[in-house]
Amino acid sequence: MIFPTTSDFEYVCKLLFDTFKIPVKFIEHNGSIVQNYTSTSTSNPLHSDWDIIEWSKLESVQVNFPILQENEYLENFILMPIQTSDKMIGTFIIGPTLIRNLSQETITGLLNDFSKVIGKQELTIYYDRLQKVSRGQLLNIGKLLYFLVFNERIDIAVIVDQNRMFMKDTLISNPPELEISKRRENQAFHPPEYYEIELMQCIRDGRKEDLLKKLTETTVGETGILARNSYLRSQKNLSICGITLATRAAIEGGLEWDLARTLSDVFIQNIEDATDVESVRRVRNESMYDFAERVLQSNKNKYSEMINQCFRFIYKNVYDHISVSQIAESIGISPVHLSACFKKEVGQTLSRYIQEEKVEESKKLIVLTDYSFLEICTLLNFNDQSYFTKVFKKITGLTPKQYKDRGRLI
């Protein structure tokens, strides 16, 4: 890894600021601000700029890597501490930004949470002036920062995974396993319906990487307010609702009922124990990830590796033409042997399972997109629309039109 010079730091800070119009700082390890590019001198009335500098020097922050962080005032930053083999040089701080506009209820909650004797209008003006940048955009800015500083490419999935590991290291600790040893839910999220559906499906399927990506990258708009006088309380209530939904999804995905409910109790207690908004969200995200991971392991134990390979092949290729012969070839066994083993372990034919998975995907496209039935059957590689309708009705008991008229996923 090639380390940049001081003049490189100045160039990178100015380039990023000129490109994205987001504040960019580089601070030395002692807290001295070496570079500072911003379009406004206004600070958050709830805290001083020095708080941000001290916060960025936490020893738990990983060095030489972009970390996406949100503080308890809902400001988002990218931090990237720079360290050579023998000493800490300093830290890039990109931000603050907001994921979305804040409602008046949220601003009132922040004022109450931090007991600041300042005007609501002053705080509203400050937040209105901040750039609105999605988590996905912030991750890409972090990716660019890494390339500019080290002249090395980095995949966004690596950033997401490393951010998860950082979150896990800073979680409130109340190990679920401890509670499980001792003894063997309301309202849902207010984001768009498709987001909740996709999150819960990731848990149900044990797709932990996809879940993590959605939790980290997706901007879902202004969330609901479940406690008018405290933003922290509102976020705890929303997160508890999320854990309730995730618990149900995990059970539907095959996790044992008592285990899932015990985990739910532990995760909710961890949320209640959190003392700031960022900790609440970290606990919520890590709890959902834990559910997905346990569903994955549970299903792996339920079926042989050969059958799990079938499931993975069908999931990855659901939009392609899939035959038993193709799956058998990818695994390296005969189609006859595969069909027999699948029927014995899963309790239905492999061909039927393929149809069910394609129909499940088509149900999402019918309800959540504007695709025509012809476009959907073409995307999912059904022979023709008539055959698609026949298979769909066989699996669901409804025609695609009847299903669409219901207006929701079932």
Secondary structure, 3 states (H helix, E strand, C coil): CCCCCHHHHHHHHHHHHHHHCCCEEEEECCCCEEEEECCCCCCCCCCCHHHHHHHHCCCCCCCCCCEEEECCCCCEEEEEEEECCCCEEEEEEEEEEECCCCCHHHHHHHHHHHCCCCCHHHHHHHHHHCCECCHHHHHHHHHHHHHHHHCCCCCHHHHHHHHHHHHHHCCCCCCHHHHHHHCCCCCCCCCCHHHHHHHHHHHHHCCHHHHHHHHHHCCCCCCCCCCCCCHHHHHHHHHHHHHHHHHHHHHHCCCCHHHHHHHHHHHHHHHHHCCCHHHHHHHHHHHHHHHHHHHHHHHHHHCCHHHHHHHHHHHHCCCCCCCHHHHHHHHCCCHHHHHHHHHHHHCCCHHHHHHHHHHHHHHHHHHHCCCCHHHHHHHCCCCCHHHHHHHHHHHHCCCHHHHHHHCCCC
